[in-house]
Amino acid sequence: MQKILGYMRKAIQEFDLIHDGDRICVGVSGGKDSVVMLYGLSLLRRFIGIDYEIVGLTLDPCFGGKKGDYSAVADFCEKNSIEYHVVETQIGEIVFDVRKEPNPCSLCARMRRGALHNETKRLGCNKIALGHNYDDAVETFIMNLFTEGRIGCFAPTNYLSRKEITLIRPLVFAPEKSIRSAANRQQLPIVKSVCPADGHTNRQRTKEFLEEMERKDKGFKDRIFGAMRRGNVDGWVKLPSA
């Protein structure tokens, strides 16, 4: 977990993600990235020198009309004195049963964002933390390039003026394999996704493409990530020291 904390601290400092007095809503899907991020943010409070609060939030899509089981995450949060909430939604029903979307990820993401923003405000938080990691950033850049023909990626942080909320991504320097290792070593409570589209998305195909390129040409992903940083794609350049 020390390695993950190092990656998170680097992101927080380079992109000025967290300040004294912040109350951060941590989006917890139940997957390894979000649970590791939640645990990491709870540990960092002890020594990073910033006074902030965290609140874990799970938006249950209720796929197939059934509630998800997040009891293991709730127990973990109680044990570690982390405030945690589960909010049931109709996202799964609307996307798959009502709309019957052939490409469900886009609509699902929009609906989850809207619900997350609303719940963040309801919980009295001024920031949202999402668990996108290093590999997610490279994948998003490649997807935008090949699918939409544009240069772009999500930003490490951005201010949502309409909601007066700042979105932060503390795991952007952490490789997926390091996150997986930390989750296994710490025996964190991971909730397996039951989304019907899981494993059959454009992102999964992009992930497999990048893994193949990395096997053929070691450092392939690092060079893409470095190019994003040097080109300051969507705010990825390192902030100047104060």
N, C-alpha and C positions, 0 to 999 in steps of 0.2 A: 504493500500500500504506500510505502514511502516514495516509490517512483511516481505513482499517480499524483500524490500530493505535490511533488516537485513540478510535474507538468501543470497542475492546476495553479500553483503559486506563480509560475512563469506567466501564464495567460492573464491572471488577475493583475499582475504588476505591469506587463507590457501593454495591455489594452485598458487599464484603469477600470476594471470591471466592478469592484465593490468598494463602498465607502462606509465610514462610521454612520450608524443610524439606519442603514438599509434593512428592510424586511423583505426577504427574498422568497418568492414562491418557486419551489423546485418541482418542475414537472416530472412525475414519476410514472412511467408507463408500466414499470415492473421488469423491464429488460435490464440487462447487465449495465449498460451505459448510465441509465438514469439512477439506478440503485447505487452504483459506485460513486456517481457524482454527489448524491445525497449524503452518503457516508463521508466522502471526502470533504464536503463543505462543513459538516458537523465537526470533523477533526481539526480542520484548519482554524476554526474559531479560537482554538486553545493557544495558538502561537503566532498567528500571522500578524497580529497587532492591529486588527480592524474589528471594531465592535459592530456586529451585525446579527440578525436573527434569520432563521430559515423555517419554512413551512413546507412540508411535503404535500403534494396534491396529485391524486390519481383521478383522471377522467375515465370512467369505465364505459367503453363503447357498448357494452351489453350485446355482443355478437350473438346472433341466433336467438335474441330475446332473453338471454340468460345473463345473470350477474356474474362478473368475474370474481375469482377468489383471491383477494389481496390480504388475507389474514396474516400470512407470514411476514409481509412487509409491515403491517400494522404492529405486529408483535415486536419486530426489530426496532421500529421507531419508538415504541413505548420503552423498550429496554435501554435505548440510547437517548432518552429524553428529547425526542424530536416530535414537534407538533405535526400531525398527519391527518389528512382528510381524503375520503373517497366520495366522488360525486358521480352518480349514475346519469347516463345520457342516453339518447335515442340515436346516436350517430351510426351504430352498426345497422339498426333497422332501416334508417333512412337511406344509407348508402347502398346496402345490399338487397334489402327486401322491397322498399318502396321505389327507389330510383333505378335499382338493378344496373348500376353503373358498370359498363364494360371495362373502364379504366378507373377504378374506385379511389386510387391514392390521392388524386388532386382534390376531389370533393371532401374526402375524409380529413385531409390536412387542413383545408379551409375551415371546416366545421370545428375541428379540435382547437385551432388557433382562436377562433371567436369565443368558444367556451372557456378556454384557458385565460384569455384576457379578462373576461367577465368575472371569473372566479378569483383571479388575482386581485382585482379591485375589491371584491366582496370580502376577501380575507385581510384587507388593509395593507397589502404589499405594494412596494414601489418598483420591484424588479421581478423578472421571470428568469429562471435558469433552465436552459435546455441542454440535453446530454449529447449534442453532436460532437463527434470526435475528429481526430486527424484524418482518418480514412473517409469519413463522411464528407469532409471538406473537399478532398481530392475527387471523390466520386461525383459530388455535385458540380464541380468545375467541369469535369468530363461530360456529364449529362447535358449541361447547358451548352457546351461546345458542339457536341455531336447531334443532340436532339433539337436544340433551338437555334443553333448557329450564332451563339453570342458568347462573349467573354463575361463570366460572372460567377458568383458564389454567394452563399449566405455570409453575413458579416459576423466577426467575433462579438460585436455589440452594436445595437442600434436602438434609438429612441423612438417609441411609438407615440407621436404627438397627440393623436386623437384620444388615446386612452391615458396619456401621461404615465406611461410605463416604459422602463428600459429593459430590453431583452439582452441577456448575457449568455455566453457559451464557455464555461470554464474548462471544458475538456478538449478544446480544439488542438492542443499540442499532444494529446495522449493517443497513441496508436491503439487500434482495436485489440490487438493481441495482448497488450499490457493491461488493458481494462479487463479482458477475459481472465487473465492470470490472477489479477487482484481479486476479482469476484470469486474465483475458485479457492484461492488461498484463505480469504476471509470468510468463506462459506456464507456469502450474502444470499438473502432470499430472492431468487430470481423467478419471476412469473412467466411461464412460456406463453408466447403469443398464440391466440386462437383465431387471428384474423384469417378469413378465407383466402386472402390474396398473399399471405406471407410466403416468401420464397419464389413468387412468380411475378415479380415486378421489374420495371426497367432498372431500378437501383440494384437489384440482385444481379441482373445481367451485367451491369457496369462493374459491380464488385468482382464478378468472375473474370471479366476482361482484364481488369487491373491486376488481379492475382496472377493471371497467365503471363502478362507483360512483365511483372515483377520476377517471376520465375526465369523468364528468358533474359531479362536485363535488370540485374539487381540495382536498386536505387532509382528505378523508374518513377515511383510515387514521390520520392523525396525531391526529385528534380521538378516535378509538376508543382509540388507545394512551394518549393523555393521560387519558382517563376511567379506564382501568385503573390508571394510576399514582396519580391523585388518590383513587381509591376503594380503594387498597391491595389490589387483587385478587390473592390468593395471593402476597403478599410483594413486590409491585412498587413500593411506596413507597420513596423514597430514604432510606437509613439516615442518622441524625443524625451530624454530624461529631464526632470524638472530642475 
